[in-house]
Amino acid sequence: MSTGIGRSEPTARTTSRSTMPSLLRKILLRRELSALVAAIAIFILFWAIAEPFRSWAAMATVLYQSATIGLMAVAVALLMIGGEFDLSSGVAVVTASMVTSVLTVTLGLPLFVSMALALSVSIGIGIFNGWLVTRTGIPSFLITLSALFMLFGMNLGITKFVTNAVSTPSVARVDGFEVIRAIFAYRLQFGGEGGPQFSILILWWFVFVAIATWVLLRTRIGNWILASGGNAASARAVGVPTKRVKIGLFAFVGFSAWFYAMHQLSAYNTVQAGSGVGGEFLYIIAAVVGGCALTGGVGSAIGSAIGALIYGMTVQGIVYAGWDPNWFRFFLGLMLLLAVLLNLNVRRMSEKA
């Protein structure tokens, strides 16, 4: 008996020792971990050198800046995990705002009807992009780049024709405007009068991240998204409807563009028709910095949120620290390069493991 007990104890200890390094390795191989470490480092840096950064008002501004990128970055991250890109996502936001404004102010439709039609247009653009990609086999990079230029020209052309200006018609005096402002652009006051105000967009951003995370980790659709981006041919062989998955992801990008457009419209009453270009790259950067692989099949919504938070802290931190803001773009490029290199090394380490 003593011999048997003597053998069982080392076996248990050996199993424990072998399990812990394996668990630690899995944690270290999580792509979100590097983004989280970077976010903590950036937070500590600006907390130490920029006194205005330490206030609650600054935190509210940082979170809002993060949410303006993070809301769309969630949808873009899911699309990238599914193996595709959407370079028209930035101008698609302006398109949704333009359609809502023109239909409401110029044609006199009720605001909520115009919003519903704009939603149909946004989702329709996403479905059309996805259908073209899956139907023709042309890389989504080229399909959506074409869509970017077409939407950009349409936004400017229609707005200039209707208003003889480059900004969409103001909806501030339209019936129902205060209702949509309460839904999409309400500001929560904390600490009484004079206290920091947190935009409701931050809350919506958290909701988007939570739902996307649940879908990826707990549903069959999440498995389909990962499989479609990892190896579409193998996924189709086991019955995954890869075409429908990709089209659905493009449609979700369209829905997110509409949602963010409603925030912009209700917060600022009008939108510049020539804006939006370049936003798609910020969404992609947030997703990549958060751990999404450019090749698809890897990533998370939480990672995209961390990437967006890094963006928000950097934008405001540079201002609060009094640095030259022209260096911000350099930092974005450097951050993207480091994220790609780190993701490549993590992939190689995971393959060896």
Buried (B, 14 or more C-beta within 10 A) or exposed (E): EEEEEEEEEEEEEEEEEEEEEEEEEEEEEBBBBBBBEBBEEBBEBBBEEBEBBEEEBBBBBBBBBBBBBBBBBBBBBBBBBBBBBBBBBBBBBBBBBBBBBBBBBBEEBEBBBBBBBBBEBBBEBBBBBBBBBBEEEEEBEBBBBBBBEBBBEBBBEBBBEBBEEEBBBBBBEBEBBEEBBEEBBBBEEEEEEEEBBBBBBBBBBBEBBBEBBEBBEEEEBBBBBBBBBBBBEEBBEEEBEBBBBBBBBBBBBBBBBBBBBBBBBBBBBBBBBBBBBEBBBBBBBBBBBBBBBBEBBBBBBBBBBBBBBBBBBBBBBBBBBEBEEEEBEEBBEEBBEEBBEBBEEBBEEBEEE
